[in-house]
Structures are given as structure tokens and as C-alpha cells.
């Protein structure tokens, strides 16, 4: 129980950077969707380019975050040597990537469909290279149990990005329009750049953040071990394959959509889907926060005798809270929809589907540790690869006819496939007694409440629907308290219930 409390504490701190940080970053969504209309396709461009960025991040880190934790916790390895070897390796490959992109910028930008906006591509390349390199110092902070600095740097990056986006998408455009495009503002702001400012701002923020890793980068005794790196590669390459397949499950639809959608408004439709999906990303926030704390926790606890029981409980609590978050979003959809511009509201129907897919991704992540702990990461490559094939197939077959709705269901099918296969194979290779009956009850209750909340949103006035959905949410919380978090177990309050 003490271990779970430690996990909960670290998850809460990492969640400050992940959940709160992403929430603040979501403030950019109404800004982008207000300043970049759906018809312009500007937000579709941002969605498409950032999908490539997410894929490249996985490729450029090539599983070395997880590999670092695994080898740093091995008894016969020097953690400092593991860290510096990892840092040098990822730094070199990131630099090589930037050089190659700059050398072949013309064919790359043409392939991506941005031959008229090459700056989007080279700016993205440099940014993602810096971010990939920074993943290792961030992992080092997690290894050293320094969640406060980790969260502070993540939040700093978010605040800088928000401030600069407000300047270049709100303040400067208003001044520019009031001066009719003349004067000093015209020298520093160009309205034709549009969505490009989002990419320039990200590059600036990533570059500035590097200087805050002074201690992690320059106050180290560097040692590069080729033999160690070779052993790490043998562990990490299946994770790379797993990661590519996993990130394609998240981004393949956004990368493929402009190429396979038959309509003339591909970027417009992609922008609508991307904006609506942002509302569903609360699941990604929770999973990310949980992952930051859970990864070092699992490898550090792998020697304990009760580890499997702890993993089972962690899975159950993860599912409970993600289902609660699912219901909160569904119940307050008519309020949350104002996060995006009104002309993007047509895409809100994908939100429950995308959230359900994100929950399954989180469950799959929890299930993934059995093969990492027994050093059989190749299984993860198999599972994610199969899920990715399912996702791409659904996209290719159904997007031309059904548009972005097919993208949402493709993610659901891909994650669901990977999750189910991983569970059944894992129970044979590394059995864990997950409380499946209790989890199933929570899922069934969530499905029932989902239909009730959806009916309330459609048939009742906004104030009345909010009241009904709030009561339904309280009902779900009451069930959680009764079954898994009795008030008698809480400090201070619990004393009254024990009397």
C-alpha cells in the first residue's frame, strides 16, 4: 500500500505538468480555431504536421527512455554510464536527422505536400530533434526522483508557448489591422505566415528549454560505452518498433487523411476532426501522467515479491479514474464544446469514440510491462504492429466513404485489438490476477451512464441536462467510494466513520 501511495503522489506531481500543462495548452485550441477558420484549412495543416512530429519523436528516441530505466536499475550496470551513453547516442542521431532533412528539404516537403511552405518542414525537423534529445534529461530527472523540476520545466515550456501564441495570433494581428498593415508592427508580423507561427513558436520554446538542463548536461562525468550501447540497442529496437506502431495508432489517420480522402476539402475536414479530438485528449493526459510515474515505479519494484498484486491494483485504479473522466467529458460536452470554434462542432460526435480508444491505449500500456520485465520486448512490437495494421486498414478502406468518422473508429479498432491480444498472451507468459469481474462491472455501469447522459444532452435544456448529468456522475463516484475507496480509510474524515 505504501508503494501505491508513492505512485499516486508521483503521478499527481507529474500530472501537474501533463494534465494542467496540456489543459493550458488547450487554451490554444479556441485561439487557433477562432483565428484559423475551418474553411481555411489552417488548423488542418497544424494537425497534419504535428502528426508527423509525433511519429518522428518516437523514431528519434528509438525506445531509449524505457531502455535507460531498465539498464540504470540493473545491479551490474553503472547508472551514470548508462545515462551519458544514452545521451550521446540520442544527441548524435538527432543531429544527423537535422542535417539530412536540410540536405533533402525539397523532396521531403514535396512528399508531405508543403513544397510552397518548406519552412514548416525544416522548423519542425529542428524542433523535434531538440525535443527528442531533451527526452533523456527528462528521463534522468524521473530516475533521480525529481518530479518537481520535471513538472516545472514542462510548465515553463507551456507558459512560454501560450504567451507567444497570444502575441502572434491575437495581439499583433489586432495591432496590425488597426494600423492597416503599416508601421513597426509590419516589420515583425506577417499575416500571410498564418499557421506557420505555431511552428516557429515551438522551435523557440524548445531551444530555450535546453538551457535549463545545465546540470543534467554539463555537470556530468561523461563516459561512452560501445558494448553497453550494443546491449541497449538489442533491448530497445523492439520498443522502437512497438513505439512506431503505437504512435501510428495515434497519428496514422492524420497523416493518411489528406492522401486518401477523396473530397477537395481534406485539410478542412482534418482540421474539424483534429479540433474535436482535442476535447477527448483528457485521456491522453491521464495516461501520460500515469506513465511518467509508473515506468520507474515498475522497474524499481520488479524485485519485490508482491509486485504482481500491485500491478493488478494499479490497473484497476487506472481504469476507474479514466472511466470517471470519460463520464465527466460526456456529461459536460455542451460546455466543453466551447473550447473549439463553432464551425468545428460538427466533429464532436467523434469525442466518445476517441476517448474510449484512449482508455484502451492506457490499458494496453499497463499490460505492456510483462514483456519489458522479462526482457521480451519483441512481443510489444508484435502487438502494436497488429493493432497498427488494423487501424491503417480501416482508414484506407472506410475514410474515402465515411471521412473522419472512420478515423475515430479505426483508432478504437486498433487499440482494442492490441489490448486484447496483449492481455491473453500476457496471462500465459507472465500471469497477473487482474480483478476482471470488478473492472467489467465498472465498464458496464459507465456504458449505462453514457447512454443516459447522451440522452439528457439531446433531449433536455442545457441547465437541466447539466443537473441530471452531475447527479449521474455523483452516483458513479458514490459507487467508487462504496466499493474501492471507503471513507473510513481516509485520514481525518475516516475517524468519524470508524466510530
C-alpha positions as CSV (number, residue, x, y, z in Angstrom):
1,X,0.0,0.0,0.0
2,X,2.9,2.4,0.7
3,X,4.2,1.7,-2.8
4,X,0.8,2.6,-4.3
5,X,0.7,5.8,-2.2
6,X,4.2,6.7,-3.5
7,X,3.0,6.0,-7.1
8,X,-0.1,8.1,-6.5
9,X,2.0,11.0,-5.2
10,X,4.4,11.0,-8.1
11,X,1.5,10.6,-10.6
12,X,-0.1,13.7,-9.0
13,X,3.1,15.7,-9.4
14,X,3.8,14.6,-12.9
15,X,0.1,15.2,-13.6
16,X,0.7,18.9,-12.8
17,X,2.9,19.1,-15.9
18,X,0.9,16.7,-18.0
19,X,-2.7,17.4,-17.2
20,X,-2.6,21.0,-16.1
21,X,0.1,21.8,-18.8
22,X,-2.0,20.2,-21.5
23,X,-5.1,21.9,-20.3
24,X,-3.3,25.3,-20.5
25,X,-2.1,24.3,-23.9
26,X,-5.7,23.5,-24.9
27,X,-6.3,27.2,-24.5
28,X,-4.6,27.5,-27.8
29,X,-7.3,25.4,-29.5
30,X,-10.0,28.0,-29.2
31,X,-7.4,30.6,-30.3
32,X,-6.4,28.6,-33.4
33,X,-9.9,27.6,-34.3
34,X,-11.0,31.3,-33.9
35,X,-8.2,32.8,-35.9
36,X,-7.8,29.9,-38.4
37,X,-11.3,29.1,-39.8
38,X,-12.2,25.6,-40.6
39,X,-12.6,26.5,-44.3
40,X,-9.1,27.9,-44.5
41,X,-7.6,24.5,-43.6
42,X,-5.1,26.2,-41.3
43,X,-5.8,24.0,-38.3
44,X,-5.8,21.0,-40.6
45,X,-2.2,21.9,-41.5
46,X,-1.2,22.1,-37.8
47,X,-2.9,18.8,-37.2
48,X,-1.1,17.1,-40.1
49,X,2.4,18.5,-39.4
50,X,2.1,17.7,-35.6
51,X,1.1,14.1,-36.5
52,X,4.4,13.8,-38.4
53,X,6.2,15.3,-35.4
54,X,4.8,12.7,-33.0
55,X,5.9,9.9,-35.3
56,X,9.4,11.4,-35.6
57,X,9.7,11.8,-31.8
58,X,9.3,8.0,-31.4
59,X,11.8,7.3,-34.2
60,X,14.4,9.7,-32.8
61,X,14.2,8.4,-29.3
62,X,14.1,4.8,-30.5
63,X,13.0,3.3,-27.2
64,X,15.9,4.7,-25.2
65,X,13.8,6.2,-22.5
66,X,12.5,2.8,-21.3
67,X,15.9,1.2,-22.1
68,X,17.6,3.8,-19.9
69,X,15.3,2.9,-16.9
70,X,15.8,-0.8,-17.5
71,X,19.6,-0.7,-17.6
72,X,20.0,2.0,-14.9
73,X,18.2,-0.3,-12.5
74,X,20.3,-3.4,-13.3
75,X,22.6,-4.4,-10.5
76,X,25.6,-4.9,-12.7
77,X,25.3,-1.6,-14.6
78,X,26.7,1.9,-13.7
79,X,23.7,4.2,-13.9
80,X,25.9,7.2,-14.7
81,X,27.5,5.4,-17.6
82,X,24.1,4.3,-18.8
83,X,22.8,7.9,-18.7
84,X,25.7,9.5,-20.6
85,X,25.9,6.7,-23.2
86,X,22.2,7.2,-23.9
87,X,22.6,11.0,-24.0
88,X,25.4,10.8,-26.5
89,X,23.6,8.3,-28.7
90,X,20.3,10.2,-28.9
91,X,22.1,13.5,-29.3
92,X,24.2,12.2,-32.3
93,X,21.2,10.7,-34.1
94,X,19.1,13.8,-33.6
95,X,21.8,16.0,-35.1
96,X,22.2,13.6,-38.0
97,X,18.5,13.8,-38.6
98,X,18.5,17.6,-38.9
99,X,21.4,17.5,-41.3
100,X,19.6,15.0,-43.6
101,X,16.4,17.0,-43.6
102,X,18.2,20.2,-44.5
103,X,20.0,18.4,-47.3
104,X,16.9,16.9,-48.8
105,X,14.4,19.6,-47.9
106,X,12.9,19.9,-51.4
107,X,11.8,16.3,-51.9
108,X,10.7,15.9,-48.3
109,X,8.5,19.0,-48.4
110,X,7.1,17.9,-51.8
111,X,6.2,14.5,-50.4
112,X,4.5,15.9,-47.4
113,X,2.5,18.4,-49.6
114,X,4.2,21.5,-48.4
115,X,6.5,22.4,-51.3
116,X,5.3,26.0,-51.0
117,X,6.0,26.1,-47.3
118,X,9.4,24.5,-46.8
119,X,9.9,26.4,-43.7
120,X,7.2,24.4,-42.0
121,X,9.3,21.3,-42.6
122,X,12.8,22.4,-41.5
123,X,11.4,24.2,-38.5
124,X,9.5,21.0,-37.5
125,X,12.6,18.9,-38.0
126,X,14.9,21.0,-35.8
127,X,12.2,21.3,-33.1
128,X,11.5,17.5,-32.9
129,X,15.3,16.8,-32.9
130,X,15.7,19.1,-29.8
131,X,12.7,17.6,-28.1
132,X,14.0,14.0,-28.7
133,X,17.3,15.0,-27.2
134,X,15.6,16.6,-24.2
135,X,13.7,13.3,-23.5
136,X,16.8,11.8,-22.0
137,X,17.5,14.6,-19.4
138,X,13.8,14.5,-18.6
139,X,14.0,10.7,-18.1
140,X,17.1,11.3,-15.9
141,X,15.0,13.6,-13.7
142,X,12.4,10.9,-13.3
143,X,15.1,8.3,-12.5
144,X,16.5,10.7,-9.8
145,X,13.0,11.1,-8.3
146,X,12.9,14.8,-9.1
147,X,9.3,15.3,-10.2
148,X,9.2,19.0,-9.1
149,X,11.9,20.1,-11.6
150,X,10.4,17.8,-14.2
151,X,7.0,19.5,-13.8
152,X,8.4,23.0,-13.5
153,X,10.3,22.7,-16.8
154,X,7.3,21.2,-18.6
155,X,5.1,24.0,-17.3
156,X,7.6,26.7,-18.2
157,X,7.6,25.4,-21.8
158,X,3.8,25.5,-21.9
159,X,3.6,29.1,-20.4
160,X,6.2,30.4,-22.9
161,X,4.3,28.8,-25.8
162,X,0.9,30.2,-24.7
163,X,2.3,33.7,-24.2
164,X,3.9,33.8,-27.6
165,X,0.9,32.3,-29.3
166,X,-1.3,35.0,-27.7
167,X,1.2,37.6,-29.0
168,X,1.3,36.3,-32.6
169,X,-2.2,35.1,-33.0
170,X,-4.2,37.7,-31.1
171,X,-2.3,40.8,-30.0
172,X,-0.1,41.5,-33.1
173,X,-2.9,40.8,-35.6
174,X,-5.2,43.3,-33.9
175,X,-2.5,46.0,-33.8
176,X,-1.6,45.2,-37.4
177,X,-5.2,45.5,-38.6
178,X,-5.7,48.8,-36.6
179,X,-2.6,50.3,-38.3
180,X,-3.7,48.9,-41.7
181,X,-0.6,46.9,-42.1
182,X,1.9,49.8,-41.7
183,X,4.4,50.9,-39.2
184,X,6.7,49.0,-36.9
185,X,4.3,46.0,-36.4
186,X,4.5,45.3,-40.1
187,X,8.2,44.7,-39.7
188,X,7.8,41.9,-37.1
189,X,4.4,40.4,-38.1
190,X,3.3,39.0,-41.4
191,X,-0.4,37.8,-41.6
192,X,0.4,35.5,-44.6
193,X,2.5,33.3,-42.4
194,X,-0.6,32.2,-40.5
195,X,-0.3,28.6,-39.1
196,X,3.5,28.9,-39.6
197,X,3.8,30.9,-36.4
198,X,2.7,27.9,-34.4
199,X,5.8,26.0,-35.6
200,X,8.2,28.9,-35.1
201,X,7.0,29.4,-31.5
202,X,7.5,25.7,-30.7
203,X,11.1,25.9,-32.0
204,X,11.9,28.9,-29.9
205,X,10.4,27.4,-26.7
206,X,12.2,24.0,-27.2
207,X,15.5,25.8,-27.8
208,X,15.2,28.0,-24.7
209,X,14.3,25.0,-22.5
210,X,17.6,23.3,-23.3
211,X,19.5,25.9,-21.2
212,X,17.6,24.8,-18.1
213,X,19.2,21.4,-18.3
214,X,22.6,22.8,-17.5
215,X,23.2,20.5,-14.6
216,X,22.0,17.4,-16.4
217,X,24.0,18.1,-19.5
218,X,27.2,19.9,-18.3
219,X,27.7,18.8,-14.7
220,X,28.2,15.1,-15.6
221,X,31.2,12.9,-15.9
222,X,30.7,11.6,-19.5
223,X,31.5,8.0,-20.4
224,X,30.6,6.4,-23.7
225,X,30.5,2.6,-23.7
226,X,30.0,0.9,-27.1
227,X,29.5,-2.5,-25.6
228,X,26.8,-1.1,-23.3
229,X,25.1,0.7,-26.2
230,X,25.0,-2.5,-28.2
231,X,23.3,-4.3,-25.4
232,X,20.9,-1.4,-25.0
233,X,20.1,-1.5,-28.7
234,X,19.2,-5.2,-28.5
235,X,16.7,-4.2,-25.8
236,X,15.4,-1.0,-27.4
237,X,14.9,-1.9,-31.1
238,X,11.7,-3.9,-30.4
239,X,10.5,-1.0,-28.3
240,X,11.2,1.2,-31.3
241,X,9.0,-1.0,-33.5
242,X,6.4,-1.0,-30.7
243,X,6.6,2.7,-30.4
244,X,6.3,3.3,-34.2
245,X,3.3,1.0,-34.4
246,X,1.8,2.7,-31.2
247,X,2.2,6.2,-32.4
248,X,0.9,5.3,-35.8
249,X,-2.2,4.1,-34.0
250,X,-2.5,7.8,-32.8
251,X,-1.3,9.6,-35.9
252,X,-1.7,7.5,-39.0
253,X,-5.2,8.8,-39.6
254,X,-4.0,12.4,-39.5
255,X,-1.0,11.6,-41.8
256,X,-3.0,9.5,-44.3
257,X,-6.2,11.6,-44.3
258,X,-5.1,14.2,-46.8
259,X,-3.8,11.5,-49.1
260,X,-6.8,9.1,-49.1
261,X,-9.8,11.4,-48.5
262,X,-11.5,11.9,-51.9
263,X,-13.1,15.3,-51.2
264,X,-11.5,18.6,-52.2
265,X,-11.6,19.9,-48.6
266,X,-9.2,17.4,-47.0
267,X,-7.4,19.9,-44.7
268,X,-10.8,21.4,-43.7
269,X,-12.2,18.0,-42.7
270,X,-8.9,17.1,-41.0
271,X,-9.0,20.3,-39.0
272,X,-12.5,19.6,-37.8
273,X,-11.5,16.1,-36.7
274,X,-8.3,17.3,-35.1
275,X,-10.0,20.1,-33.2
276,X,-12.8,17.8,-31.9
277,X,-10.3,15.2,-30.9
278,X,-8.6,17.7,-28.6
279,X,-11.6,17.5,-26.3
280,X,-11.0,13.8,-26.0
281,X,-7.4,14.1,-25.1
282,X,-8.0,14.3,-21.4
283,X,-7.5,10.5,-21.6
284,X,-4.1,11.1,-23.1
285,X,-3.2,13.5,-20.3
286,X,-4.1,11.0,-17.6
287,X,-2.3,8.2,-19.3
288,X,0.8,10.4,-19.8
289,X,0.9,11.4,-16.1
290,X,0.4,7.8,-15.1
291,X,3.2,6.6,-17.4
292,X,5.7,9.2,-16.1
293,X,5.3,7.8,-12.6
294,X,4.6,4.2,-13.4
295,X,7.6,3.4,-15.6
296,X,10.3,4.0,-13.0
297,X,8.0,2.6,-10.3
298,X,7.6,-0.8,-12.1
299,X,11.2,-1.3,-12.8
300,X,12.2,-0.3,-9.3
301,X,9.6,-2.7,-7.8
302,X,10.4,-5.6,-10.1
303,X,12.4,-7.4,-7.4
304,X,9.6,-7.3,-4.8
305,X,7.6,-10.4,-4.1
306,X,4.2,-8.7,-4.2
307,X,4.8,-6.9,-7.4
308,X,2.1,-8.7,-9.5
309,X,-0.6,-7.9,-6.9
310,X,0.5,-4.2,-7.0
311,X,0.3,-4.1,-10.8
312,X,-3.2,-5.6,-10.7
313,X,-4.4,-3.0,-8.3
314,X,-2.7,-0.2,-10.3
315,X,-4.5,-1.4,-13.4
316,X,-7.9,-1.3,-11.6
317,X,-7.4,2.2,-10.2
318,X,-6.3,3.4,-13.6
319,X,-9.4,2.1,-15.3
320,X,-11.7,3.5,-12.6
321,X,-10.4,7.0,-12.9
322,X,-10.3,7.1,-16.7
323,X,-13.9,5.9,-16.8
324,X,-14.8,8.7,-14.4
325,X,-13.0,11.2,-16.7
326,X,-14.9,9.7,-19.6
327,X,-18.2,10.4,-18.0
328,X,-17.2,13.9,-16.9
329,X,-16.4,14.8,-20.5
330,X,-19.6,13.3,-21.9
331,X,-21.7,14.9,-19.2
332,X,-20.4,18.3,-19.8
333,X,-19.9,18.1,-23.5
334,X,-22.2,21.1,-24.2
335,X,-19.9,23.2,-22.1
336,X,-16.6,21.8,-23.2
337,X,-17.5,22.2,-26.9
338,X,-16.8,25.9,-26.5
339,X,-13.1,25.0,-26.3
340,X,-13.2,24.9,-30.1
341,X,-14.7,27.3,-32.6
342,X,-18.4,26.9,-33.6
343,X,-17.6,25.9,-37.1
344,X,-15.7,22.8,-35.8
345,X,-18.6,21.5,-33.7
346,X,-19.7,19.1,-36.4
347,X,-16.8,16.9,-35.3
348,X,-17.9,16.5,-31.7
349,X,-19.5,13.1,-32.4
350,X,-16.1,11.6,-32.5
351,X,-15.2,12.5,-29.0
352,X,-16.7,9.5,-27.1
353,X,-15.1,7.1,-29.7
354,X,-11.7,8.7,-29.4
355,X,-11.9,8.7,-25.6
356,X,-12.8,5.1,-25.5
357,X,-9.8,4.4,-27.8
358,X,-7.5,6.3,-25.5
359,X,-8.7,4.3,-22.5
360,X,-7.8,1.1,-24.3
361,X,-4.4,2.6,-25.1
362,X,-3.8,3.3,-21.5
363,X,-4.9,-0.3,-20.5
364,X,-2.5,-1.6,-23.2
365,X,0.3,0.5,-21.8
366,X,-0.4,-1.1,-18.3
367,X,-0.4,-4.5,-19.9
368,X,2.9,-3.9,-21.7
369,X,5.2,-4.2,-18.7
370,X,5.2,-8.0,-18.5
371,X,7.3,-8.3,-21.6
372,X,9.5,-5.4,-20.6
373,X,10.2,-7.0,-17.2
374,X,11.2,-10.3,-18.7
375,X,13.3,-8.6,-21.5
376,X,11.0,-9.9,-24.3
377,X,10.1,-6.5,-25.8
378,X,9.7,-8.1,-29.2
379,X,6.1,-9.1,-28.1
380,X,5.3,-5.4,-27.8
381,X,6.3,-5.0,-31.4
382,X,4.0,-7.8,-32.5
383,X,1.0,-6.5,-30.6
384,X,1.4,-2.9,-31.7
385,X,2.2,-3.9,-35.2
386,X,-1.0,-5.9,-35.5
387,X,-3.0,-3.1,-34.0
388,X,-1.4,-0.7,-36.4
389,X,-2.3,-2.9,-39.4
390,X,-5.9,-3.0,-38.3
391,X,-6.0,0.8,-37.8
392,X,-4.4,1.6,-41.2
393,X,-6.7,-1.0,-43.0
394,X,-9.8,0.6,-41.5
395,X,-8.6,4.1,-42.5
396,X,-7.8,3.1,-46.1
397,X,-11.0,1.2,-46.6
398,X,-13.5,3.5,-45.0
399,X,-12.1,7.1,-45.0
400,X,-12.9,7.7,-48.7
401,X,-16.6,7.0,-48.0
402,X,-17.1,8.0,-44.3
403,X,-14.5,10.7,-43.8
404,X,-13.1,11.4,-40.4
405,X,-15.6,9.2,-38.6
406,X,-13.7,6.3,-40.0
407,X,-10.6,7.7,-38.4
408,X,-12.2,7.6,-35.0
409,X,-13.4,4.0,-35.3
410,X,-10.0,2.9,-36.8
411,X,-8.3,4.1,-33.6
412,X,-10.8,2.2,-31.5
413,X,-10.3,-1.0,-33.5
414,X,-6.5,-0.7,-33.5
415,X,-6.1,-0.1,-29.8
416,X,-8.8,-2.7,-28.9
417,X,-7.0,-5.3,-31.0
418,X,-3.6,-4.6,-29.4
419,X,-5.1,-4.6,-25.9
420,X,-7.0,-7.9,-26.2
421,X,-4.1,-9.8,-27.7
422,X,-1.6,-8.4,-25.2
423,X,-3.9,-9.5,-22.3
424,X,-4.3,-13.1,-23.4
425,X,-0.7,-13.6,-24.3
426,X,0.5,-11.9,-21.1
427,X,-1.7,-14.2,-19.0
428,X,0.3,-17.1,-20.4
429,X,3.8,-15.6,-20.3
430,X,3.5,-13.5,-17.1
431,X,0.2,-14.2,-15.3
432,X,-1.2,-11.4,-13.3
433,X,-4.5,-11.8,-11.4
434,X,-6.3,-8.7,-12.6
435,X,-9.8,-8.2,-11.0
436,X,-11.6,-8.7,-14.3
437,X,-15.1,-9.1,-12.8
438,X,-14.8,-5.8,-10.8
439,X,-13.4,-4.0,-13.8
440,X,-16.2,-5.3,-16.0
441,X,-18.8,-4.0,-13.6
442,X,-17.3,-0.6,-13.8
443,X,-17.3,-0.7,-17.6
444,X,-21.0,-1.8,-17.7
445,X,-22.0,1.0,-15.3
446,X,-20.1,3.5,-17.4
447,X,-21.8,2.4,-20.6
448,X,-25.2,2.7,-19.0
449,X,-24.5,6.2,-17.6
450,X,-23.1,7.2,-21.0
451,X,-26.3,6.5,-22.8
452,X,-28.3,8.3,-20.0
453,X,-26.0,11.4,-20.3
454,X,-26.2,11.4,-24.1
455,X,-30.0,11.2,-23.9
456,X,-30.0,14.1,-21.4
457,X,-27.8,16.2,-23.7
458,X,-30.1,15.7,-26.7
459,X,-33.5,16.0,-25.1
460,X,-33.1,18.4,-22.2
461,X,-32.3,22.1,-21.9
462,X,-28.6,22.9,-21.1
463,X,-29.2,23.7,-17.4
464,X,-31.4,20.7,-16.8
465,X,-29.0,18.4,-18.7
466,X,-26.1,19.6,-16.6
467,X,-28.1,18.9,-13.4
468,X,-29.0,15.4,-14.5
469,X,-25.5,14.5,-15.7
470,X,-24.0,15.9,-12.5
471,X,-26.2,13.7,-10.4
472,X,-25.3,10.7,-12.6
473,X,-21.6,11.5,-12.1
474,X,-22.1,11.7,-8.3
475,X,-23.9,8.3,-8.5
476,X,-20.8,6.8,-10.2
477,X,-18.5,8.4,-7.6
478,X,-20.6,7.1,-4.8
479,X,-20.2,3.6,-6.2
480,X,-16.5,4.0,-6.4
481,X,-16.4,5.1,-2.7
482,X,-18.5,2.2,-1.6
483,X,-16.6,-0.5,-3.5
484,X,-12.9,0.7,-3.5
485,X,-12.4,3.9,-1.6
486,X,-14.4,3.7,1.6
487,X,-14.5,6.9,3.6
488,X,-13.4,5.1,6.7
489,X,-9.9,4.7,5.1
490,X,-9.4,8.4,4.6
491,X,-7.3,10.4,7.1
492,X,-9.2,12.7,9.5
493,X,-12.6,12.1,7.8
494,X,-12.2,8.3,8.3
495,X,-12.0,8.7,12.1
496,X,-15.7,9.7,12.1
497,X,-16.8,6.7,10.1
498,X,-14.9,4.3,12.3
499,X,-16.8,5.4,15.4
